[in-house]
């Protein structure tokens, strides 16, 4: 189960990584601007050499996922705004003031993760064994490159991301 979940996650990430691979519309809405799909590995799915029929089906899966995820993403943005409003308001703010918003945020993230995994499994189901093998090979190579980068620059070399709500 762990291996197939890993492959599914890689495939899903691959689907939405690079615009211009035949799936631009959902990615314009979702990938780059905080949408329902994680970025940056379309090159992995490109390595699978999808047929035209597979590309069409993948596009349909992504579009359906985006349609389902869009209201959740909007709610997530609202929650982030509420957190920022609380943190930047006058007066005292405690963790208890923000805890309900964090719980909502966590619930939405869990729902989005479940949707992404379901989509990844659908897309994985479209691939042949040969395509899966190509994708797995590229994943192994990318993982080795990440490990090399980490060995060269270490964890502390990467700048931290912004806190939620900012």
Secondary structure in CASP SS format (residue, H / E / C, confidence):
PFRMAT SS
TARGET T0000
AUTHOR 0000-0000-0000
METHOD secondary structure of the structure
MODEL  1
X C 1.00
X H 1.00
X H 1.00
X H 1.00
X H 1.00
X H 1.00
X H 1.00
X H 1.00
X H 1.00
X H 1.00
X H 1.00
X H 1.00
X H 1.00
X H 1.00
X H 1.00
X C 1.00
X C 1.00
X C 1.00
X C 1.00
X C 1.00
X C 1.00
X C 1.00
X C 1.00
X H 1.00
X H 1.00
X H 1.00
X H 1.00
X H 1.00
X H 1.00
X H 1.00
X C 1.00
X C 1.00
X C 1.00
X C 1.00
X C 1.00
X C 1.00
X C 1.00
X C 1.00
X C 1.00
X C 1.00
X C 1.00
X H 1.00
X H 1.00
X H 1.00
X H 1.00
X H 1.00
X C 1.00
X C 1.00
X C 1.00
X C 1.00
X C 1.00
X H 1.00
X H 1.00
X H 1.00
X H 1.00
X H 1.00
X H 1.00
X H 1.00
X H 1.00
X H 1.00
X H 1.00
X H 1.00
X H 1.00
X H 1.00
X H 1.00
X H 1.00
X H 1.00
X H 1.00
X H 1.00
X H 1.00
X H 1.00
X H 1.00
X H 1.00
X H 1.00
X H 1.00
X H 1.00
X H 1.00
X H 1.00
X H 1.00
X H 1.00
X H 1.00
X H 1.00
X H 1.00
X H 1.00
X H 1.00
X H 1.00
X H 1.00
X C 1.00
X C 1.00
X C 1.00
X C 1.00
X C 1.00
X C 1.00
X C 1.00
X H 1.00
X H 1.00
X H 1.00
X H 1.00
X H 1.00
X H 1.00
X H 1.00
X H 1.00
X H 1.00
X H 1.00
X H 1.00
X H 1.00
X H 1.00
X H 1.00
X H 1.00
X H 1.00
X H 1.00
X H 1.00
X H 1.00
X H 1.00
X H 1.00
X H 1.00
X H 1.00
X H 1.00
X H 1.00
X H 1.00
X H 1.00
X H 1.00
X H 1.00
X H 1.00
X H 1.00
X H 1.00
X C 1.00
X C 1.00
X H 1.00
X H 1.00
X H 1.00
X H 1.00
X H 1.00
X H 1.00
X H 1.00
X H 1.00
X H 1.00
X H 1.00
X H 1.00
X H 1.00
X H 1.00
X H 1.00
X H 1.00
X H 1.00
X H 1.00
X H 1.00
X H 1.00
X H 1.00
X H 1.00
X H 1.00
X H 1.00
X H 1.00
X H 1.00
X C 1.00
X H 1.00
X H 1.00
X H 1.00
X C 1.00
X C 1.00
X C 1.00
X C 1.00
X C 1.00
X C 1.00
X C 1.00
X C 1.00
X C 1.00
END
